[in-house]
Amino acid sequence: MSAIKILARVLTTRVGPHIELAVETESGEVLKVLATEDQIDRLVDELEDMLNSPATEEDGEPPEAA
């Protein structure tokens, strides 16, 4: 796995039946991925759950990918 990068911004656009996510890091690197509407819906649900859960002080490590 690559080193953790700091998020600068996220851009989205429709590409046919998909949604393109462009994730840019503070260093200017950009990762583009295509996702279905269902995948974006599940991502939004996960982010809402994260934002609505109490903050915990962990060891600084990100959670493992699902």
N, C-alpha and C positions, 0 to 999 in steps of 0.2 A: 504494500500500500504506500502511496506517496505521502509526503509531508503535508500537514494541515496548512491550508492557506486562509487568509482573512478575506471575507466576502466584501466586495466593493458595491456590486449591484447585480440585479437580475432583470433581464428583459424577456418579454414573451411576445410571440406573434403566431398567427395561424399559418400553417403550411399544409394546404389540402385538408385532409381529415384529422391532422395532428396539430399539436401545439409545440412550437419550438421554444425551449428554454435556453437562454444564453446567460451563463453565470460567469461574471468577471471578478477576478481577484484584485487585491490592492496593487499587485505587481503587474497588472495588465493582461494576465493570462485569461483566455476565454475558452470555456467549454460549452459546446452546443449539443443539446440532445433533443430528440423528438419524443413526445409522450402522447398517449391517448387522453381523451377527456376523462375517462375513468381513472387513469393514473394521476392526473392533476387533481381530481376530486379527492383521491386518497391522500395525496400530498398535503392538500389544504386541511383535511381532517387531522392529519398528524401534527401539522404546525399549530392548529388551533388547540389540540390537546396539550401540546408542549407549552404554549403560551398561557393556558388556563390552569396548568398544574403548579403546585408550589415549587419554588426554586430550592434546589438542594446543593449543598457544597460537596462536590465530588472531588476526585483526585486530579481534576483537570483534563482527564481523558474524555474524548467524545464517545457517545454510546456506539455499540457495535451496530453495523448495518443490518436491517431486517431482511 
